[in-house]
Amino acid sequence: MEPQIGFCKTPDGVRIAYATLGRGPAIVIAPGYFHIIAFFMTIPEVRHLLESLSRYHTVVYYDQHGAGLSDRNRTVFTLESELQGLETVVDHLKLDPIILFGSSMSGPVVIAYTAKYPQRVTHLVLYGTYANCGKFLAEEYKSSMISLLRQPDNWLGTRTLVTPGGPMASVTDIELLVGIMRDNITPETAAKLLEMDFRLDVTHLCPGIKTPTLVMHRKGDLMVEFKLGIRLASLIPNARFIPLEGNIHYPFLGDTESFLQNIFKFLGDPVTDHKATNAASSKTKKSTHDVFISFAFEDRESAAIIHSHFKRNGINSFWCDDLAAGEDYPRLLGTAIRDSRSFLLVVSNASDNSDSVRKETTIAHNNKKPIIPVRIRDILPKNLEYLIANSLFFDAFPQPLEQHLTRLASDIKKVIGSKAEKKEKIKK
């Protein structure tokens, strides 16, 4: 299942990128500091979380103004400007009614939206958030964090900010997350977003919330103190508060099953054992493919066109749908590369600067897979150069890409055939 990405514009002309996934009653996820569409492709645990919710709902999420695929040029950082992005996406997709989900910085935003449009929101789900966090933090801490984030070169502030969120190394290293942020937001915008976060205060709006509300907070949250979650729940009439075990701030890490089961129960969705379902489905999947396609998030459309053409021509290429939500993505991707007969690298500026593409290409290189670099842009790769130095480039420009695919499919079949012949000779 793949998200559908679209764009809409605010009344003052700001482009907002959004993605939708699944079918059913809409659940709109407002971006916490800052969660972007690219996370879905890069962080397997985010994909698992969204796909699990999409079993019963149309999941809608979007990039904040100033980050990701939305307009980067942002000068206004207020609660009202955050509300405008949420309002624009909801109105553009004609969503009514909706379920709203807010975590971290987006908690105050969805509370403000619910207070403004109570008739549109059927349920409000809050996790790891607050009505106001700034007044509980020392001024020295706030100013030092903002100053660190403004450093243009070493992204020390970003590392400092994301590290308390949880043990990232167990699923994807901190450098990967920092790399995503570096590619999708400027240090100045990151600093101004945090500065705005410290100013947000919806304490006065909470008592007027009549929408059924679920508040969840992990007891040892290392980024947002547990007491702020308790305080938030106490401010909203009849809010249901559920303490969760663990100390990881990010909802997609740690005990995500408890997190999801509580949401399903609150919304009246069927409660199932997703881990067992995913484990069963993974056993039925084929592990061998003719070609593994590696690409950067920005080149996803081009990669999908190549994959579809291969499929029509009897070439079995590895694609994201071959993995179920909740599986061990890093391990399974590595296995898929090692088990594939060849490795196709979609080459562009984006892939040349992608940490995940570099890791995948390194696995292919180390396992002596035939690497076919397909240039969809007229560039000479620098970061990937040593991994593909002995490869023969296939140029798929000028566009459109489709005009090059017949020859590409023929070349792939030759590579697959020669590899099979080589194995047969070794057996003899």
C-alpha positions as CSV (number, residue, x, y, z in Angstrom):
1,M,0.0,0.0,0.0
2,E,1.5,3.3,-1.1
3,P,0.5,6.8,0.0
4,Q,-1.0,9.2,-2.5
5,I,0.8,12.6,-2.4
6,G,-0.9,15.8,-3.4
7,F,-0.6,19.5,-3.0
8,C,-2.9,22.4,-2.0
9,K,-2.5,26.1,-1.4
10,T,-3.5,28.2,1.6
11,P,-5.5,31.4,1.0
12,D,-2.3,33.4,0.8
13,G,-0.7,31.1,-1.7
14,V,1.5,28.8,0.4
15,R,1.9,25.3,-1.0
16,I,1.2,22.5,1.4
17,A,2.1,18.9,0.6
18,Y,0.0,16.1,2.0
19,A,-0.3,12.4,1.7
20,T,-3.3,10.0,2.1
21,L,-3.2,6.3,2.9
22,G,-6.0,3.7,3.3
23,R,-9.8,3.9,3.3
24,G,-12.4,4.7,5.9
25,P,-13.2,7.5,8.4
26,A,-10.4,10.1,8.1
27,I,-7.8,10.5,10.7
28,V,-5.7,13.6,10.2
29,I,-2.2,13.6,11.7
30,A,-0.9,17.1,12.3
31,P,2.9,17.2,12.2
32,G,4.7,17.3,15.5
33,Y,8.1,19.0,15.4
34,F,8.4,18.4,12.3
35,H,7.2,15.1,10.9
36,I,7.3,15.0,7.2
37,I,6.1,12.8,4.3
38,A,9.7,11.6,3.7
39,F,9.6,9.8,7.0
40,F,7.2,7.2,5.6
41,M,9.7,6.1,3.0
42,T,12.8,6.3,5.2
43,I,11.8,5.1,8.6
44,P,10.1,1.7,8.6
45,E,8.6,2.2,12.0
46,V,6.7,5.3,10.8
47,R,5.4,3.2,7.9
48,H,4.2,0.5,10.2
49,L,2.4,3.0,12.4
50,L,0.6,4.7,9.5
51,E,-0.2,1.4,7.7
52,S,-1.7,-0.1,10.9
53,L,-4.0,3.0,11.3
54,S,-4.9,2.8,7.6
55,R,-6.4,-0.7,8.0
56,Y,-9.6,1.1,9.2
57,H,-9.1,4.7,8.2
58,T,-8.0,7.1,5.6
59,V,-4.8,8.4,7.1
60,V,-4.0,12.0,6.2
61,Y,-0.7,13.6,7.0
62,Y,1.2,16.7,5.7
63,D,4.4,18.6,5.7
64,Q,4.5,21.8,7.8
65,H,5.0,25.1,5.9
66,G,8.7,25.5,5.9
67,A,9.7,21.8,5.7
68,G,9.6,18.8,3.4
69,L,7.7,19.1,0.2
70,S,5.7,22.2,1.4
71,D,6.9,25.7,0.6
72,R,10.2,26.3,2.4
73,N,9.9,30.1,2.5
74,R,8.3,30.8,5.8
75,T,8.5,34.0,7.9
76,V,5.4,33.7,10.2
77,F,5.6,31.3,13.1
78,T,2.4,31.4,15.2
79,L,-0.4,29.1,16.3
80,E,-2.6,30.7,13.7
81,S,-0.1,30.0,10.9
82,E,0.1,26.3,12.0
83,L,-3.7,26.2,12.1
84,Q,-3.9,27.5,8.5
85,G,-1.9,24.5,7.2
86,L,-4.3,22.1,9.0
87,E,-7.4,24.0,7.8
88,T,-6.2,24.1,4.2
89,V,-5.6,20.3,4.0
90,V,-8.9,19.4,5.6
91,D,-10.8,21.9,3.4
92,H,-9.0,20.9,0.3
93,L,-9.8,17.2,0.8
94,K,-13.4,18.0,1.9
95,L,-13.0,16.0,5.1
96,D,-15.9,16.2,7.4
97,P,-16.1,14.8,10.0
98,I,-12.5,13.9,11.1
99,I,-10.5,12.3,13.8
100,L,-7.6,14.5,14.9
101,F,-4.2,13.2,16.1
102,G,-1.6,15.4,17.7
103,S,1.7,14.7,19.3
104,S,4.5,16.8,20.7
105,M,4.2,20.3,19.2
106,S,1.1,19.5,17.2
107,G,-0.9,18.8,20.3
108,P,-1.8,22.5,20.9
109,V,-2.5,22.9,17.2
110,V,-5.2,20.1,17.1
111,I,-6.7,21.3,20.4
112,A,-7.0,24.8,18.9
113,Y,-8.6,23.4,15.7
114,T,-11.1,21.3,17.8
115,A,-12.0,24.4,19.8
116,K,-12.6,26.3,16.6
117,Y,-14.5,23.6,14.7
118,P,-16.1,21.4,17.4
119,Q,-18.7,20.1,14.9
120,R,-16.1,18.7,12.5
121,V,-14.0,16.6,15.0
122,T,-15.5,13.3,16.2
123,H,-12.5,12.2,18.3
124,L,-9.3,13.9,19.5
125,V,-6.3,11.7,20.2
126,L,-3.3,13.3,22.0
127,Y,0.0,11.6,22.6
128,G,3.2,12.9,24.4
129,T,2.0,16.5,24.3
130,Y,0.9,19.4,26.4
131,A,-1.2,22.5,26.6
132,N,1.9,24.6,27.2
133,C,5.4,23.5,27.8
134,G,7.4,26.7,27.6
135,K,6.5,28.0,31.1
136,F,7.8,24.7,32.6
137,L,11.2,25.1,31.0
138,A,14.1,27.2,32.2
139,E,14.9,30.3,30.0
140,E,18.5,29.2,29.8
141,Y,17.5,25.8,28.4
142,K,15.2,27.3,25.8
143,S,17.7,29.9,24.6
144,S,20.5,27.4,24.4
145,M,18.5,24.9,22.4
146,I,17.4,27.6,20.0
147,S,21.0,28.7,19.6
148,L,22.2,25.2,19.0
149,L,19.6,24.7,16.2
150,R,20.7,27.8,14.5
151,Q,24.2,26.4,13.9
152,P,24.5,26.1,10.1
153,D,27.2,23.5,9.8
154,N,27.3,20.6,12.3
155,W,23.6,20.2,13.1
156,L,24.6,19.7,16.7
157,G,21.3,21.1,17.9
158,T,19.3,18.6,15.9
159,R,21.3,15.7,17.3
160,T,20.8,17.1,20.8
161,L,17.1,17.5,20.2
162,V,16.4,14.0,18.7
163,T,18.7,11.9,20.9
164,P,16.4,12.1,24.0
165,G,13.5,10.8,22.0
166,G,14.6,7.2,22.3
167,P,17.2,4.6,21.4
168,M,17.2,5.3,17.6
169,A,20.2,3.0,17.0
170,S,18.0,-0.1,17.5
171,V,15.9,0.7,14.4
172,T,17.6,3.5,12.5
173,D,20.6,5.5,13.5
174,I,20.4,9.1,14.7
175,E,22.5,10.2,11.8
176,L,19.8,9.0,9.4
177,L,17.2,11.1,11.2
178,V,19.5,14.1,11.3
179,G,20.2,13.6,7.6
180,I,16.5,13.6,6.8
181,M,16.1,16.9,8.7
182,R,19.1,18.4,7.0
183,D,17.5,17.7,3.6
184,N,14.1,18.9,4.5
185,I,14.5,22.0,6.7
186,T,17.0,24.8,7.3
187,P,18.6,25.4,10.7
188,E,17.0,28.8,10.9
189,T,13.5,27.3,10.3
190,A,14.1,24.5,12.7
191,A,15.1,27.1,15.4
192,K,12.1,29.3,14.7
193,L,9.7,26.2,15.0
194,L,11.1,25.3,18.4
195,E,10.9,29.0,19.4
196,M,7.3,29.0,18.4
197,D,6.7,25.7,20.3
198,F,7.9,27.3,23.5
199,R,5.4,30.1,23.0
200,L,2.3,27.9,22.3
201,D,-0.3,27.9,25.0
202,V,-3.8,26.5,24.6
203,T,-4.5,26.2,28.4
204,H,-7.5,28.5,28.1
205,L,-9.0,26.5,25.3
206,C,-8.9,23.1,27.0
207,P,-11.9,23.5,29.4
208,G,-14.1,24.2,26.4
209,I,-13.3,21.0,24.6
210,K,-16.4,18.7,24.5
211,T,-15.1,16.3,21.9
212,P,-14.3,12.7,23.2
213,T,-10.6,12.9,23.9
214,L,-7.9,10.3,24.5
215,V,-4.6,11.4,26.1
216,M,-1.6,9.0,26.2
217,H,1.8,9.6,27.6
218,R,4.8,7.3,28.4
219,K,5.7,7.4,32.0
220,G,9.4,8.0,31.4
221,D,9.2,10.2,28.3
222,L,12.7,11.7,28.0
223,M,11.6,14.7,25.8
224,V,8.2,15.7,27.3
225,E,7.7,15.2,31.0
226,F,5.0,12.8,32.1
227,K,3.5,15.4,34.4
228,L,2.6,17.6,31.3
229,G,0.5,14.8,29.9
230,I,-1.4,14.4,33.3
231,R,-1.9,18.2,33.4
232,L,-3.3,18.2,29.9
233,A,-5.7,15.5,30.6
234,S,-6.9,17.3,33.7
235,L,-7.7,20.4,31.7
236,I,-10.0,18.7,29.2
237,P,-13.4,17.7,30.6
238,N,-14.0,13.9,30.6
239,A,-10.7,13.2,28.8
240,R,-9.5,9.6,29.1
241,F,-5.9,9.4,30.3
242,I,-3.8,6.3,29.6
243,P,-0.3,6.1,31.0
244,L,2.0,4.0,28.8
245,E,5.2,2.2,29.8
246,G,8.6,3.2,28.4
247,N,10.7,6.3,28.0
248,I,10.7,6.8,24.2
249,H,9.0,10.0,23.1
250,Y,8.4,9.0,19.5
251,P,5.1,7.1,19.1
252,F,6.5,4.9,16.3
253,L,9.3,3.4,18.6
254,G,9.0,1.2,21.6
255,D,5.8,-0.5,22.5
256,T,3.8,0.7,19.5
257,E,1.2,-2.1,19.8
258,S,-0.1,-0.8,23.1
259,F,-0.2,2.6,21.6
260,L,-2.2,1.4,18.6
261,Q,-4.5,-0.9,20.5
262,N,-5.6,2.0,22.8
263,I,-6.4,4.1,19.7
264,F,-8.4,1.3,18.1
265,K,-10.4,0.7,21.3
266,F,-11.1,4.4,21.7
267,L,-12.3,4.7,18.1
268,G,-14.3,1.5,18.2
269,D,-12.1,-0.2,15.6
270,P,-11.5,-4.0,15.5
271,V,-8.6,-4.9,17.8
272,T,-6.3,-7.5,16.2
273,D,-2.8,-8.9,16.8
274,H,-1.0,-7.0,14.0
275,K,2.4,-8.6,14.9
276,A,1.0,-12.1,14.4
277,T,-0.7,-11.0,11.1
278,N,2.4,-9.5,9.8
279,A,4.6,-12.5,10.8
280,A,2.2,-14.8,9.0
281,S,2.1,-12.7,5.8
282,S,5.9,-12.4,5.7
283,K,6.3,-16.2,5.6
284,T,4.4,-16.4,2.3
285,K,6.6,-13.9,0.4
286,K,9.1,-14.8,-2.2
287,S,12.6,-13.8,-1.4
288,T,14.2,-13.9,-4.8
289,H,13.8,-11.1,-7.4
290,D,15.3,-10.4,-10.7
291,V,16.3,-6.8,-9.7
292,F,16.2,-4.6,-6.7
293,I,15.3,-1.0,-7.4
294,S,17.0,1.5,-5.2
295,F,15.9,5.2,-5.3
296,A,15.6,8.4,-3.2
297,F,12.2,9.5,-2.0
298,E,12.2,12.4,-4.5
299,D,12.6,9.9,-7.4
300,R,9.8,7.6,-6.3
301,E,7.5,8.4,-9.3
302,S,10.3,7.5,-11.7
303,A,11.1,4.3,-9.8
304,A,7.4,3.3,-9.9
305,I,7.3,3.8,-13.6
306,I,10.3,1.5,-14.1
307,H,8.9,-1.1,-11.7
308,S,5.5,-1.1,-13.6
309,H,7.2,-1.5,-16.9
310,F,9.4,-4.4,-15.6
311,K,6.3,-6.1,-14.3
312,R,4.5,-5.9,-17.6
313,N,7.6,-7.4,-19.3
314,G,8.0,-10.4,-16.9
315,I,10.8,-8.9,-14.8
316,N,10.3,-9.6,-11.1
317,S,11.5,-6.4,-9.4
318,F,11.6,-5.8,-5.6
319,W,9.1,-3.1,-4.5
320,C,7.9,-1.7,-1.2
321,D,4.6,-3.7,-1.4
322,D,6.7,-6.8,-0.9
323,L,7.1,-5.8,2.8
324,A,4.3,-5.9,5.4
325,A,3.9,-3.2,8.0
326,G,5.8,-3.9,11.2
327,E,8.5,-6.1,9.7
328,D,12.2,-5.6,10.3
329,Y,12.8,-3.4,7.3
330,P,16.6,-2.9,7.5
331,R,17.2,-6.7,7.8
332,L,14.6,-7.6,5.1
333,L,15.9,-4.9,2.7
334,G,19.4,-6.2,3.1
335,T,18.2,-9.8,2.5
336,A,16.2,-8.7,-0.6
337,I,19.3,-7.0,-2.1
338,R,21.5,-10.1,-1.4
339,D,18.8,-12.4,-2.9
340,S,18.2,-10.3,-6.0
341,R,20.0,-11.2,-9.2
342,S,20.8,-7.6,-10.0
343,F,20.7,-4.1,-8.5
344,L,19.2,-1.1,-10.3
345,L,20.2,2.3,-9.0
346,V,18.1,5.3,-10.0
347,V,20.7,8.1,-10.2
348,S,19.9,11.7,-9.5
349,N,21.1,14.5,-7.2
350,A,18.7,13.3,-4.6
351,S,19.9,9.6,-4.6
352,D,23.5,10.7,-4.7
353,N,22.9,12.5,-1.4
354,S,20.6,9.9,0.2
355,D,22.0,7.9,3.2
356,S,19.5,5.0,2.6
357,V,20.5,4.7,-1.1
358,R,24.1,4.7,-0.2
359,K,23.6,2.0,2.4
360,E,21.6,-0.2,-0.1
361,T,24.3,0.3,-2.8
362,T,27.0,-0.6,-0.4
363,I,25.2,-3.9,0.3
364,A,24.9,-4.6,-3.4
365,H,28.6,-3.7,-4.0
366,N,29.8,-5.8,-1.1
367,N,27.8,-8.8,-2.3
368,K,29.1,-8.4,-5.9
369,K,25.7,-7.8,-7.4
370,P,25.6,-6.5,-11.0
371,I,24.8,-2.7,-10.5
372,I,23.0,-0.9,-13.2
373,P,23.0,2.9,-12.6
374,V,20.1,4.5,-14.5
375,R,20.6,8.2,-14.7
376,I,17.3,10.1,-14.8
377,R,19.2,13.4,-14.5
378,D,22.3,14.5,-16.4
379,I,24.7,14.4,-13.4
380,L,27.9,12.6,-12.4
381,P,27.4,11.1,-9.0
382,K,30.0,12.0,-6.4
383,N,29.0,10.3,-3.1
384,L,28.2,7.0,-4.9
385,E,31.0,7.2,-7.4
386,Y,33.4,4.7,-5.7
387,L,30.5,2.1,-5.5
388,I,29.6,2.2,-9.1
389,A,33.0,3.1,-10.7
390,N,33.1,-0.1,-12.8
391,S,29.4,0.0,-13.8
392,L,28.1,0.9,-17.3
393,F,25.7,3.8,-17.0
394,F,22.3,3.7,-18.6
395,D,21.1,7.2,-19.5
396,A,17.3,7.8,-19.3
397,F,17.3,11.4,-20.3
398,P,16.0,13.5,-21.9
399,Q,12.6,12.9,-20.5
400,P,10.0,11.4,-20.7
401,L,11.4,8.3,-19.0
402,E,9.0,5.9,-20.7
403,Q,10.8,6.2,-24.1
404,H,13.9,4.6,-22.6
405,L,12.2,1.7,-20.8
406,T,12.0,-0.9,-23.6
407,R,15.8,-0.8,-24.0
408,L,16.3,-0.8,-20.3
409,A,14.2,-3.9,-19.8
410,S,16.1,-5.6,-22.6
411,D,19.4,-4.8,-20.9
412,I,18.2,-6.0,-17.5
413,K,17.2,-9.3,-19.1
414,K,20.7,-9.7,-20.6
415,V,22.2,-9.0,-17.2
416,I,19.9,-11.6,-15.5
417,G,20.6,-14.1,-18.3
418,S,24.4,-13.8,-18.2
419,K,24.3,-14.1,-14.4
420,A,22.2,-17.3,-14.6
421,E,24.6,-18.7,-17.3
422,K,27.5,-18.0,-15.1
423,K,25.9,-19.9,-12.2
424,E,25.1,-22.8,-14.4
425,K,28.8,-23.0,-15.6
426,I,30.0,-23.0,-12.0
427,K,27.6,-25.9,-11.1
428,K,29.0,-28.0,-14.0
